[in-house]
Amino acid sequence: MKAIKFFSVAVFALLLTVSSFAQQKEMTMEEWQNEMNSLNQKKNTLMTESQKLNSDITNLKNMMSSMNTYEDCMNQLYSSLGGTKTDVDGFRKAVNELERQIRDKKAPKADRQKDLDALKANKLSALPEFFDKVHNQLQRMLDNWSEVAPEVVHNVVKGDCLWCIARQKQYYGNGFAWPKIYEANRSVIGKNPNLIYPNQKFTIPALTDSEKEMYDKKMKNYKPAPTN
């Protein structure tokens, strides 16, 4: 439609030009014929351009009608990852909730790591909206989370010894780790680690990975003395 309007305006402008020219100067038949031939040539050129523009418009309309909408494209993307828009909305909610829990340091940290690992394993985490946050940002937040272990206190009872306390499963499960308890409670126990008394309260500190490895190795290599 725009092309037709353009052509009509152009032809009208040419006619005005000829009319004005004819009024200013009396033309011979030959000059008039030459001017008409020139105008017809320009008209044909404009007609050709108009037809081409109309053809281009038709092609564009056909192309647009065959194109998927943005929503269709996104649904196809979700489907390729085994999900739907509803699944993506739910995944987004889970990511935001986990981010809040990590920022608030909602313990235990190990459970938050399990939650993050589950999000990482979900194919929807590959979507650009989620990838960096799930696979990079949240993991850095967890790695920077220093979780302080709650203090464990043992109330000494009759028959206890540092070895017996250390070997209890709720503590170290390894009697060889008794020096860790002694060092942490030297001010209470005194110089002799063999002398402890009921109702004394001992702090049971957590073992580092290297300490646990050392004491486990001692327990593994321990060979009791043979009995007669």
Rosetta blueprint (number, residue, H / E / L):
1 M L
2 K H
3 A H
4 I H
5 K H
6 F H
7 F H
8 S H
9 V H
10 A H
11 V H
12 F H
13 A H
14 L H
15 L H
16 L H
17 T H
18 V H
19 S H
20 S H
21 F H
22 A H
23 Q H
24 Q H
25 K L
26 E L
27 M L
28 T L
29 M H
30 E H
31 E H
32 W H
33 Q H
34 N H
35 E H
36 M H
37 N H
38 S H
39 L H
40 N H
41 Q H
42 K H
43 K H
44 N H
45 T H
46 L H
47 M H
48 T H
49 E H
50 S H
51 Q H
52 K H
53 L H
54 N H
55 S H
56 D H
57 I H
58 T H
59 N H
60 L H
61 K H
62 N H
63 M H
64 M H
65 S H
66 S H
67 M L
68 N L
69 T L
70 Y H
71 E H
72 D H
73 C H
74 M H
75 N H
76 Q H
77 L H
78 Y H
79 S H
80 S H
81 L L
82 G L
83 G L
84 T L
85 K H
86 T H
87 D H
88 V H
89 D H
90 G H
91 F H
92 R H
93 K H
94 A H
95 V H
96 N H
97 E H
98 L H
99 E H
100 R H
101 Q H
102 I H
103 R H
104 D L
105 K L
106 K L
107 A L
108 P L
109 K H
110 A H
111 D H
112 R H
113 Q H
114 K H
115 D H
116 L H
117 D H
118 A H
119 L H
120 K H
121 A H
122 N L
123 K H
124 L H
125 S H
126 A H
127 L L
128 P L
129 E L
130 F L
131 F H
132 D H
133 K H
134 V H
135 H H
136 N H
137 Q H
138 L H
139 Q H
140 R H
141 M H
142 L H
143 D H
144 N L
145 W L
146 S L
147 E L
148 V L
149 A L
150 P L
151 E L
152 V E
153 V E
154 H E
155 N E
156 V L
157 V L
158 K L
159 G L
160 D L
161 C L
162 L H
163 W H
164 C H
165 I H
166 A H
167 R H
168 Q L
169 K L
170 Q L
171 Y L
172 Y L
173 G L
174 N L
175 G H
176 F H
177 A H
178 W H
179 P H
180 K H
181 I H
182 Y H
183 E H
184 A H
185 N L
186 R H
187 S H
188 V H
189 I H
190 G L
191 K L
192 N L
193 P L
194 N L
195 L L
196 I L
197 Y L
198 P L
199 N L
200 Q L
201 K E
202 F E
203 T E
204 I E
205 P L
206 A L
207 L L
208 T L
209 D H
210 S H
211 E H
212 K H
213 E H
214 M H
215 Y H
216 D H
217 K H
218 K H
219 M H
220 K H
221 N H
222 Y L
223 K L
224 P L
225 A L
226 P L
227 T L
228 N L
